[in-house]
Amino acid sequence: ILHRAVQIFDERREEIIGWIIRESGSTRIKAQIEWGAARSITLESASFPARVHGRILPSNVPGKENRVYREPLGVVGVISPWNFPLHLTQRSVAPALALGNAVVIKPASDTPVTGGLLAARIFEEAGVPAGVISVLVGSGAEIGDAFVEHPVPKFISFTGSTPVGANIGRIASGGKHLKHVALELGGNSPFVVLADADLEQAVAAAVMGKFLHQGQICMAINRIIVEDALYDRFVERYAERVKALKVGDPSEPDTVVGPIINRKQLDTLLSKVARAREEGARPVVEGDVRGQLLPPHVFADVTAEMEITREEIFGPLVGIQRARDEAHALALANDSEFGLSSAVFTADLERGARFARRIKAGMTHVNDIPVNDEAHAPFGGEKNSGLGRFNGEWAIEEFTTDHWISVQMTPRKYPF
C-alpha cells in the first residue's frame, strides 16, 4: 500500500502541487519541495514493517524467557499545521499506517484539503481499508481540546505553535485518558556567519533559509548572527540579494515570496515590523503591503533584547545581529527559549562541527540552511521547540509501544 501511495504521488504530481499552491499560498518552488518531502517520508515508511524487531532478553529467574514485542499503539491522532500541510500530515500518517495503526487527522482550518483530505484520498486509492483513516475538519479552537481528550486516540502527534502544543501536553498528561504525545513546536533558528565564512555562499543560504515560503516555516531563519569582521559586508550584500526577490503570484515559476496565509497572520507580522522600528532596529530592506503580499523586511543593528530576536516570526521579516567573536556568536545563538534548528557558516569544517555541537538545538547544519528535513534523519527540537522525534528509526519508536512478555518454562519456586 505504501509503495502504491508513492506511485500515486508520482502519477498525480502536478495535481498535488497545484493544490498546495492554491490552498496554502505556496510558491511553485516551495510546493515542489513539499511534494518531494511528502513522497520521501512515504517511501521511507514503506520499509518500516521490515525494520520492526522484537527482542529476547535474559532473565535472573531460572527457567524464564523474556520476550519484548513492538506493537502498534492503536489509533493515532494527527493535528497538522497550515504551512507545510501535506508533508507535515504525511510525516505522521505514513509511519503510523506502516506500523499498524489507524489514523484520525485534524488538519488546520486554513488547509483542510492539503492537510487532511488529500492524504486520506491518496491512501484510499492505494488500498487502505475504509475506516482506517478519518479526517475531522473544523476549527482547532472549537474541537481541538475534545480531539485530544477523546478516549480513542492513544497518541497525539501535533505540529504547530508552542502555546498550543503546551496545552495539548497538559491535556494528554492530566486528563482522564493518559496518552503519548509527539510535539513539533515553534522555532527561533539562529543562522551564524563566522568571520572566515564564504560571504557569497552564506548570503545565498541566508536568502533561501529565510524567504522560502515567505518565512512561514518552523525551521526558517529567525536570527542572523554575523561576526563583527564580516558584518557590514554581509548586511550590504544580503540587502542587495533580498531586494531582487520577486514578490507576487505564487503560481508563477519565478515568484519567491508569495502571500501570507491569512489576514490575522499578516496583521501580526505588521505589528512586528512596527515594533522593530520602535525598538531602534535599522531597516535596510522594506516594502509596501499589497493585499496579503508582504515584501521582505530586513533590519540591521538588532540586539538580543528586541522582540524581533526573542519571538518566532513566521514571515518575511528578519533581523541581523552583530557578534564580537565566535564565543559571543554562540552565546547569542543559544539565547532563546526555543531549540529546533540552527546553522553555522565557516571555512573550517571541524570548527563548524565543534560550534554545532555547542548549539542547544535538535538540529544544526554546517554550511547549509536550517531548513532541512530528510526522511531517514531524526527531526525534532529541544527546549520549548518540542518533544519526540520524527523520521526513520525514531518514528518507529514514536508510533509503536513495547510489550514485555515473560514465559516461565519450568515451574518456579516461590518463598510461600
C-alpha positions as CSV (number, residue, x, y, z in Angstrom):
1,I,0.0,0.0,0.0
2,L,2.8,2.4,0.9
3,H,4.6,1.7,-2.4
4,R,1.3,2.3,-4.3
5,A,0.9,5.6,-2.5
6,V,4.3,6.6,-3.8
7,Q,3.2,5.7,-7.3
8,I,0.2,8.0,-6.8
9,F,2.4,10.8,-5.7
10,D,4.3,10.4,-9.0
11,E,1.3,10.0,-11.2
12,R,-0.6,12.9,-9.7
13,R,2.4,15.2,-9.1
14,E,1.1,18.3,-10.9
15,E,-2.3,17.9,-9.3
16,I,-0.9,17.7,-5.8
17,I,1.5,20.6,-6.4
18,G,-1.4,22.7,-7.7
19,W,-3.4,22.1,-4.6
20,I,-0.5,23.1,-2.4
21,I,-0.1,26.4,-4.3
22,R,-3.9,27.2,-4.3
23,E,-4.7,26.4,-0.8
24,S,-1.6,27.4,1.2
25,G,-0.3,30.2,-1.0
26,S,2.9,28.3,-1.6
27,T,5.2,29.4,-4.4
28,R,5.8,26.7,-7.0
29,I,9.3,26.2,-5.7
30,K,8.0,25.5,-2.2
31,A,5.2,23.3,-3.4
32,Q,7.7,21.1,-5.4
33,I,9.8,20.8,-2.3
34,E,6.8,19.8,-0.2
35,W,5.7,17.2,-2.7
36,G,9.1,15.7,-2.7
37,A,9.3,15.6,1.1
38,A,5.9,14.0,1.5
39,R,6.8,11.4,-1.2
40,S,10.1,10.7,0.6
41,I,8.6,10.0,4.0
42,T,6.0,7.7,2.4
43,L,8.8,5.7,0.7
44,E,10.8,5.6,3.9
45,S,7.7,4.4,5.8
46,A,7.3,1.5,3.4
47,S,10.5,0.0,4.9
48,F,9.2,0.2,8.5
49,P,7.4,-3.1,8.7
50,A,10.6,-5.0,7.9
51,R,12.5,-2.9,10.5
52,V,10.4,-3.6,13.5
53,H,12.2,-6.2,15.7
54,G,11.4,-7.9,18.9
55,R,14.0,-9.0,21.4
56,I,14.8,-11.9,23.6
57,L,16.2,-10.8,26.9
58,P,17.9,-12.9,29.6
59,S,16.3,-13.4,33.0
60,N,17.5,-13.6,36.5
61,V,14.8,-16.1,37.2
62,P,15.7,-19.7,36.4
63,G,13.7,-21.2,33.6
64,K,12.2,-17.9,32.4
65,E,12.4,-16.4,28.9
66,N,11.8,-12.7,28.4
67,R,10.3,-11.6,25.1
68,V,9.8,-7.9,24.0
69,Y,7.3,-7.3,21.2
70,R,6.9,-4.0,19.5
71,E,3.2,-3.4,18.8
72,P,1.0,-0.7,17.2
73,L,-0.4,2.0,19.5
74,G,-3.9,1.7,18.1
75,V,-5.3,4.9,16.9
76,V,-3.1,7.9,16.2
77,G,-4.5,11.4,16.3
78,V,-2.6,13.8,13.9
79,I,-3.1,17.6,14.3
80,S,-1.3,19.2,11.4
81,P,-0.4,22.9,10.5
82,W,-1.1,25.1,7.5
83,N,2.4,25.9,6.4
84,F,3.6,22.5,5.0
85,P,0.2,20.9,5.3
86,L,0.7,17.8,3.1
87,H,4.2,16.9,4.3
88,L,3.6,17.6,8.0
89,T,0.5,15.4,7.8
90,Q,2.2,12.7,5.8
91,R,5.1,12.7,8.2
92,S,2.8,11.2,10.9
93,V,0.2,9.4,8.8
94,A,2.6,7.3,6.7
95,P,4.6,5.9,9.6
96,A,1.5,5.3,11.7
97,L,-0.1,3.3,8.9
98,A,3.1,1.4,8.1
99,L,3.4,0.3,11.7
100,G,-0.2,-1.0,12.0
101,N,-2.1,2.0,13.4
102,A,-5.3,3.6,12.4
103,V,-5.3,7.4,12.0
104,V,-7.6,10.4,12.6
105,I,-6.4,13.6,11.0
106,K,-7.4,17.1,12.3
107,P,-6.0,19.5,9.6
108,A,-5.6,23.2,10.1
109,S,-8.7,25.1,9.2
110,D,-6.8,27.1,6.5
111,T,-5.7,23.9,4.7
112,P,-8.3,21.1,5.1
113,V,-7.6,19.6,1.7
114,T,-3.8,19.5,1.6
115,G,-3.6,19.0,5.3
116,G,-6.0,16.1,5.5
117,L,-8.4,15.1,2.7
118,L,-5.6,14.8,0.1
119,A,-3.5,12.4,2.2
120,A,-6.6,10.4,3.0
121,R,-7.6,10.2,-0.7
122,I,-4.1,9.1,-1.7
123,F,-4.2,6.2,0.8
124,E,-7.7,5.3,-0.1
125,E,-6.7,5.0,-3.8
126,A,-3.6,3.0,-2.6
127,G,-5.9,0.4,-1.0
128,V,-6.1,1.3,2.7
129,P,-9.4,-0.2,4.0
130,A,-12.3,2.0,4.8
131,G,-12.3,3.4,8.3
132,V,-8.5,3.1,8.8
133,I,-8.1,6.9,8.0
134,S,-10.6,9.5,9.1
135,V,-10.4,13.3,8.6
136,L,-12.0,15.7,11.1
137,V,-12.4,19.2,9.7
138,G,-13.0,22.2,12.0
139,S,-11.6,25.0,14.0
140,G,-8.9,24.0,16.5
141,A,-10.3,26.4,19.0
142,E,-13.7,24.6,18.8
143,I,-12.7,20.9,18.6
144,G,-9.0,20.8,19.5
145,D,-9.3,20.0,23.2
146,A,-12.1,17.4,22.6
147,F,-9.9,15.8,20.0
148,V,-7.1,15.3,22.4
149,E,-9.3,14.3,25.3
150,H,-11.2,11.7,23.4
151,P,-10.5,8.1,24.5
152,V,-10.0,6.7,21.1
153,P,-6.6,8.3,20.1
154,K,-3.8,6.7,22.1
155,F,-1.2,9.0,20.7
156,I,-1.3,12.7,19.6
157,S,1.1,13.9,17.0
158,F,1.0,17.7,16.9
159,T,2.8,20.2,14.8
160,G,2.2,23.9,15.5
161,S,2.8,26.7,18.0
162,T,4.4,26.2,21.4
163,P,1.4,27.6,23.4
164,V,-1.0,25.2,21.7
165,G,1.5,22.3,22.0
166,A,1.9,23.0,25.7
167,N,-1.8,22.9,26.2
168,I,-2.0,19.6,24.3
169,G,0.7,18.2,26.5
170,R,-1.2,19.3,29.7
171,I,-4.4,17.7,28.4
172,A,-2.7,14.5,27.3
173,S,-0.9,14.1,30.7
174,G,-3.5,15.4,33.0
175,G,-6.8,14.3,31.6
176,K,-9.0,11.2,32.1
177,H,-7.2,9.3,29.4
178,L,-3.4,9.5,29.6
179,K,-1.7,9.3,26.2
180,H,1.6,9.7,24.5
181,V,2.4,12.9,22.5
182,A,4.9,14.0,19.9
183,L,5.1,17.8,19.7
184,E,6.9,19.7,17.0
185,L,6.6,23.3,18.1
186,G,7.9,26.8,17.5
187,G,11.4,27.7,16.5
188,N,13.8,30.7,16.6
189,S,16.5,29.4,14.3
190,P,19.9,31.1,14.5
191,F,22.0,31.4,11.4
192,V,25.6,32.1,12.4
193,V,28.1,33.5,10.0
194,L,31.7,33.4,11.3
195,A,34.4,35.7,10.1
196,D,36.1,33.1,7.8
197,A,32.9,32.1,6.0
198,D,32.4,32.3,2.3
199,L,30.4,35.6,2.1
200,E,28.5,34.8,-1.2
201,Q,27.6,31.3,-0.1
202,A,26.5,32.5,3.3
203,V,24.3,35.3,1.8
204,A,22.8,32.9,-0.7
205,A,21.9,30.4,2.1
206,A,20.5,33.2,4.3
207,V,18.2,34.3,1.5
208,M,16.9,30.8,0.8
209,G,16.7,29.8,4.5
210,K,14.7,32.9,5.4
211,F,12.3,33.6,2.5
212,L,11.3,30.1,1.4
213,H,7.5,30.0,1.7
214,Q,7.6,33.6,2.9
215,G,9.4,32.5,6.1
216,Q,6.4,30.6,7.2
217,I,8.4,27.6,8.3
218,C,9.2,26.5,11.9
219,M,12.9,25.9,10.9
220,A,13.2,29.2,8.9
221,I,16.0,31.6,9.8
222,N,14.7,33.8,12.6
223,R,18.0,35.4,13.7
224,I,21.1,36.1,11.5
225,I,24.2,36.4,13.7
226,V,27.3,37.7,11.9
227,E,30.8,38.0,13.4
228,D,32.0,41.7,13.5
229,A,34.7,41.4,10.9
230,L,32.2,40.4,8.2
231,Y,29.1,42.2,9.5
232,D,28.9,45.3,7.3
233,R,29.8,43.5,4.1
234,F,27.2,40.8,4.9
235,V,24.4,43.3,5.6
236,E,25.2,45.2,2.3
237,R,25.3,42.1,0.1
238,Y,22.3,40.5,1.8
239,A,20.2,43.6,1.3
240,E,21.1,43.6,-2.4
241,R,20.1,40.0,-2.9
242,V,16.8,40.3,-0.9
243,K,15.7,43.4,-2.8
244,A,15.9,41.4,-6.1
245,L,13.5,38.7,-4.9
246,K,10.2,38.6,-6.9
247,V,7.1,39.1,-4.8
248,G,3.8,38.2,-6.3
249,D,1.6,35.4,-7.7
250,P,2.7,32.1,-6.2
251,S,1.7,30.1,-9.2
252,E,4.3,31.9,-11.4
253,P,7.5,29.9,-11.5
254,D,9.9,32.7,-10.7
255,T,8.0,34.1,-7.7
256,V,9.9,33.7,-4.5
257,V,7.7,35.5,-2.0
258,G,4.0,34.8,-2.2
259,P,1.1,35.7,0.1
260,I,0.8,35.4,3.8
261,I,-1.7,32.6,4.8
262,N,-4.4,34.9,6.2
263,R,-5.1,38.4,7.4
264,K,-4.7,37.6,11.0
265,Q,-1.1,36.4,10.4
266,L,-0.4,39.4,8.2
267,D,-1.5,41.8,10.9
268,T,0.7,40.0,13.4
269,L,3.7,40.5,11.1
270,L,2.9,44.1,10.5
271,S,2.9,44.7,14.3
272,K,6.3,43.0,14.5
273,V,7.7,45.3,11.8
274,A,6.4,48.4,13.6
275,R,7.8,47.1,16.9
276,A,11.2,46.6,15.4
277,R,11.3,50.2,14.3
278,E,10.1,51.4,17.7
279,E,12.9,49.4,19.4
280,G,15.6,51.0,17.2
281,A,16.4,48.4,14.6
282,R,17.7,49.9,11.4
283,P,15.6,49.0,8.3
284,V,17.8,48.1,5.3
285,V,15.0,46.4,3.2
286,E,11.4,47.5,3.3
287,G,8.3,47.5,1.1
288,D,4.6,48.2,1.0
289,V,1.8,45.6,1.6
290,R,-0.3,44.7,-1.4
291,G,-3.3,42.6,-0.4
292,Q,-1.8,39.7,1.6
293,L,1.6,40.2,-0.1
294,L,4.2,41.3,2.5
295,P,7.5,42.1,0.8
296,P,10.7,41.2,2.7
297,H,11.8,43.3,5.6
298,V,15.4,43.2,6.8
299,F,16.6,45.0,9.9
300,A,20.3,45.6,10.9
301,D,21.7,46.7,14.3
302,V,19.3,44.3,16.0
303,T,20.0,43.4,19.7
304,A,19.2,40.4,21.8
305,E,16.5,42.3,23.8
306,M,14.4,43.2,20.8
307,E,11.1,41.4,20.1
308,I,12.3,40.6,16.6
309,T,15.0,38.5,18.2
310,R,13.0,37.0,21.1
311,E,9.9,35.7,19.3
312,E,9.3,33.4,16.4
313,I,8.5,35.5,13.4
314,F,6.9,33.1,10.8
315,G,7.0,35.6,7.9
316,P,9.4,37.5,5.6
317,L,11.0,39.6,8.3
318,V,14.5,39.1,9.8
319,G,17.0,40.9,12.0
320,I,20.8,40.8,11.8
321,Q,22.8,40.8,15.0
322,R,26.5,41.7,15.3
323,A,28.7,39.2,17.3
324,R,32.0,40.4,18.7
325,D,33.7,37.0,18.2
326,E,32.9,33.3,18.0
327,A,32.1,32.9,21.7
328,H,29.7,35.8,21.5
329,A,28.1,34.4,18.4
330,L,27.5,31.1,20.3
331,A,26.0,32.9,23.3
332,L,23.6,34.8,21.0
333,A,22.6,31.6,19.2
334,N,21.8,29.9,22.5
335,D,19.9,32.9,23.9
336,S,16.4,31.6,23.2
337,E,13.7,29.6,24.8
338,F,13.5,27.6,21.5
339,G,15.8,25.0,20.1
340,L,14.5,23.5,16.9
341,S,17.0,24.1,14.1
342,S,20.1,26.1,13.5
343,A,23.0,26.7,11.1
344,V,26.6,27.9,11.1
345,F,28.8,29.0,8.2
346,T,32.6,28.8,8.3
347,A,35.5,27.8,6.1
348,D,36.9,25.5,8.7
349,L,34.6,22.4,8.7
350,E,35.9,21.0,12.0
351,R,35.4,24.4,13.6
352,G,31.9,24.4,12.3
353,A,31.2,20.9,13.7
354,R,32.6,21.9,17.1
355,F,30.4,25.0,17.1
356,A,27.4,23.0,16.0
357,R,27.8,20.6,19.0
358,R,27.6,23.5,21.4
359,I,24.3,24.9,20.0
360,K,21.4,23.8,22.1
361,A,19.0,22.6,19.4
362,G,17.7,19.4,18.0
363,M,19.3,20.0,14.6
364,T,22.3,22.0,13.4
365,H,23.6,22.3,9.8
366,V,27.2,23.4,9.0
367,N,27.4,25.5,5.8
368,D,23.7,25.0,4.9
369,I,20.4,26.4,5.8
370,P,18.4,25.4,8.9
371,V,15.5,24.3,6.8
372,N,16.5,20.7,6.3
373,D,14.4,17.5,6.6
374,E,15.5,14.1,5.4
375,A,13.1,11.1,5.8
376,H,15.8,8.9,7.5
377,A,17.3,11.5,9.8
378,P,15.9,12.5,13.3
379,F,13.7,15.6,13.2
380,G,12.8,17.4,16.4
381,G,13.7,20.1,18.9
382,E,14.9,20.9,22.3
383,K,13.7,23.3,25.0
384,N,10.3,24.8,24.1
385,S,10.5,23.5,20.5
386,G,9.0,20.2,21.3
387,L,9.2,16.6,22.4
388,G,10.0,13.5,20.5
389,R,11.5,12.8,17.1
390,F,10.1,12.1,13.6
391,N,11.5,10.2,10.6
392,G,13.4,6.9,10.2
393,E,14.0,4.6,13.2
394,W,12.9,7.4,15.5
395,A,9.4,7.3,14.0
396,I,9.3,3.6,14.7
397,E,9.9,4.3,18.3
398,E,7.3,7.0,18.5
399,F,4.5,5.2,16.7
400,T,4.7,1.8,18.5
401,T,4.9,0.6,22.0
402,D,6.9,-2.2,23.8
403,H,5.1,-5.2,25.3
404,W,7.2,-7.4,27.6
405,I,6.0,-11.0,27.8
406,S,7.8,-13.4,30.1
407,V,7.4,-17.2,29.6
408,Q,8.2,-19.4,32.6
409,M,9.5,-22.6,31.0
410,T,9.9,-24.6,34.2
411,P,8.0,-24.4,37.5
412,R,9.2,-21.5,39.6
413,K,9.8,-21.9,43.3
414,Y,8.1,-19.3,45.4
415,P,9.0,-18.4,49.0
416,F,5.5,-19.0,50.3
